[in-house]
Amino acid sequence: MPRVCRYLMKNGTMPGESPVHYIKLPSLQGKTFHAGINLPQERVGKRQGARIIYVKENTNLVKVIYVGGHKDKKYDDPFTQVSLIEGRYQTESYLLYTEGFEF
């Protein structure tokens, strides 16, 4: 996870990222993305590997809302996914990474 967050902070984007749709909160619209994570030690590619959902508040602040596997039902259903994202964001149940964070 630290390497993924360092990559995200350095480049500002993940390979294959796309926006999360159906979000109703204006504070999350246009800033919430999801992407696949390549885990070579697990011998699975991005399609079968882990997923990450994150909010890019600005160039120096990333809030990781969700990290999970491809078989997780929370990720597969878009409406469950959106309610999970909005709930975790509002209750501040996320991992916070800033540029000065030591890994």
C-alpha positions as CSV (number, residue, x, y, z in Angstrom):
1,M,0.0,0.0,0.0
2,P,2.7,2.5,0.7
3,R,4.2,2.1,-2.8
4,V,0.8,2.5,-4.4
5,C,0.2,5.8,-2.4
6,R,3.7,7.0,-3.3
7,Y,3.1,6.4,-6.9
8,L,-0.3,8.1,-6.7
9,M,1.2,11.1,-5.0
10,K,4.1,11.4,-7.4
11,N,2.2,11.0,-10.6
12,G,-1.2,12.3,-9.5
13,T,-3.0,9.4,-11.3
14,M,-3.1,5.6,-11.4
15,P,-2.8,3.6,-14.6
16,G,-6.3,2.7,-15.8
17,E,-8.1,5.0,-13.3
18,S,-11.6,6.0,-14.0
19,P,-14.1,8.2,-12.2
20,V,-16.7,6.7,-9.9
21,H,-20.2,7.4,-11.2
22,Y,-23.5,7.9,-9.4
23,I,-22.0,10.0,-6.5
24,K,-24.5,12.5,-5.1
25,L,-22.3,14.4,-2.7
26,P,-21.0,17.6,-4.5
27,S,-17.8,17.4,-2.4
28,L,-16.9,14.1,-4.0
29,Q,-18.1,14.6,-7.6
30,G,-15.2,14.7,-10.1
31,K,-12.6,13.9,-7.4
32,T,-13.4,10.2,-6.7
33,F,-11.6,7.6,-8.8
34,H,-11.0,3.8,-8.9
35,A,-8.3,1.7,-10.4
36,G,-6.9,-1.8,-10.4
37,I,-3.7,-2.5,-8.6
38,N,-1.1,-4.9,-10.1
39,L,0.2,-7.2,-7.4
40,P,3.1,-9.2,-9.0
41,Q,3.8,-11.2,-5.8
42,E,0.2,-12.5,-6.0
43,R,0.7,-13.5,-9.6
44,V,-2.5,-11.7,-10.7
45,G,-2.8,-8.8,-13.1
46,K,-4.9,-5.6,-12.7
47,R,-8.1,-7.3,-13.9
48,Q,-8.0,-10.1,-11.4
49,G,-6.2,-8.2,-8.6
50,A,-7.0,-5.7,-5.9
51,R,-9.0,-2.5,-6.4
52,I,-8.5,0.9,-4.9
53,I,-11.0,3.8,-4.6
54,Y,-9.6,7.2,-3.6
55,V,-10.5,10.9,-3.4
56,K,-8.0,13.4,-4.8
57,E,-8.7,16.5,-2.7
58,N,-5.8,18.3,-4.3
59,T,-2.3,17.5,-5.7
60,N,-0.9,16.9,-2.2
61,L,-3.8,15.1,-0.5
62,V,-5.2,11.7,-1.3
63,K,-7.9,10.0,0.8
64,V,-8.0,6.2,0.3
65,I,-11.6,5.1,0.8
66,Y,-11.5,1.5,-0.2
67,V,-9.0,-1.3,-1.0
68,G,-10.3,-4.7,-1.8
69,G,-10.2,-7.7,-4.0
70,H,-12.0,-8.4,-7.3
71,K,-14.4,-10.9,-5.6
72,D,-15.7,-8.3,-3.1
73,K,-19.5,-7.8,-3.6
74,K,-19.2,-4.2,-2.3
75,Y,-17.1,-3.3,-5.3
76,D,-19.2,-5.0,-7.9
77,D,-22.5,-3.3,-7.1
78,P,-22.3,0.4,-8.1
79,F,-25.0,1.5,-5.6
80,T,-23.4,-0.3,-2.7
81,Q,-20.1,1.1,-3.7
82,V,-21.4,4.7,-3.8
83,S,-23.1,4.4,-0.4
84,L,-19.8,2.9,1.0
85,I,-17.8,5.8,-0.4
86,E,-20.1,8.5,0.8
87,G,-20.5,6.9,4.2
88,R,-16.7,6.5,4.8
89,Y,-16.0,10.0,3.5
90,Q,-18.6,11.7,5.7
91,T,-17.5,9.7,8.9
92,E,-13.8,10.3,8.0
93,S,-13.2,6.5,7.9
94,Y,-10.4,6.6,5.3
95,L,-6.7,6.5,5.1
96,L,-5.1,9.9,4.7
97,Y,-1.9,10.3,2.8
98,T,-0.1,13.7,2.3
99,E,3.1,14.5,0.6
100,G,5.1,14.6,3.9
101,F,3.9,11.2,5.1
102,E,6.7,8.8,5.9
103,F,6.4,5.3,4.5
